[in-house]
Amino acid sequence: MELKDYFSMLRRWAWLLALGLVLGAMAGVLGSVFQTPIYESSTRILVLRAPQEKKPLRELPQRQREAFSFRVLEELDVATTARAMGCSEGSVKTHLFRAREALQKQLEDWR
């Protein structure tokens, strides 16, 4: 094999490497363009105007309001919420369930 054959193979290898890099970059860009964003949510958020904004929360019983505030607004986990409220994790889940039910009913009545 002569030196020019080595250069020919090296040139071909470099060309294939460059082509692979370009195709890989294009695939990455196209993939990110058509991919659904991670942060997209199917949840609808109802924004209320003040001073009615906190009225539904004020109408909840104290324990339900605490559970909802800690879990939803403060984003604490169930165990931490239970320690903060001084009750069991099951009680936190029950209070949170009842709070969500009451708030849902209030929002349905508001419509």
N, C-alpha and C positions, 0 to 999 in steps of 0.2 A: 504494500500500500504506500502510495506516495503522499507527500505532505499536503498537496492540494486536495486529496481525498479526505484527509483529516479535517481540513478547514471546511470542506463542503458538509461533512457530517456535523461539525460544530455549528455552522451557520444554520443548518436544518434544525438542530436541537434548540438553538437560541430562538428561532422563529416559532417553533412549536410551543416553547415555554412562554413567549410573549403572547401568542394567540390564546393559550390557556388562561393566562392572567387576565386578558381583556374579556374573554368569555365569562370567566368567573366573576369579574367585577360587574358585568352587565347582568348576569343572573342574580347577583345580590341586590342590585338596584331594582330590577324588575320585581323580584320577590318581595322587597319591602314596600314597593308602591301598591301592589295588589293585596298585601296582607292586611287583615282587619287589625286595627290598633288594639293593643292590650287593654288600654284604659277605657275603651268604649263600653258603655253599660246599657242594659236594657231597662234599667230602673228609671221611672219617672219621678222627678223631684218637684214637689209643690212648694213654691215660695210664697209665703204670706207676708203681707205688709204689717209693719208695727202700727199700733201696739198689740194687735191680735196675734202677733207671731208666737208669743209664748203662752197665750191663753189656753190652748188645748193641754199643754203640759201642766199648767197650774191646776187644771180641773182633775188631774189624776190623783189618786191616793198617794200619800207620802212614799211608801215603799215602792210602788210602781214607778213613781217619778224618779226615785233614786236609782233603781235598776236600769231604767231607760237612759238616764243621764250618764251613768257610768259606762254602760255597754255600748250605746250608740254614739253619744256626743263625745265622751272622753275616750272611747275605743279601748276600754280595758277588757281583759279576758274574763271568763266566768269565775275562775278561782280568785283573782284579785278583787273582783267586784264582791264576791261572797265575803272575803276578809274585810273589805271596807264597810260592808253593810252589817257584818256580824251575824251572818246566817249561812245556811248550806248552799251548795251550788245548785241543788234542785230548787230551792226557794227562789234563787235569782232567776232561774229559767222560767219559773211559774210567774213571778212578778213581771218579767219582761214580756212574756206571752200575753198576759192580761193587759199590760200597758199598750202593746201594739194593737190588740183587738179594740181597746177603747179609743185609741187615736184613729184607727181606721174607721170606726163607726162615726166619730166626730167629723172626719173629713167627708164621709159619704153624706152625712146630714148637711154639711156645709154646701155641698154641690147643689 
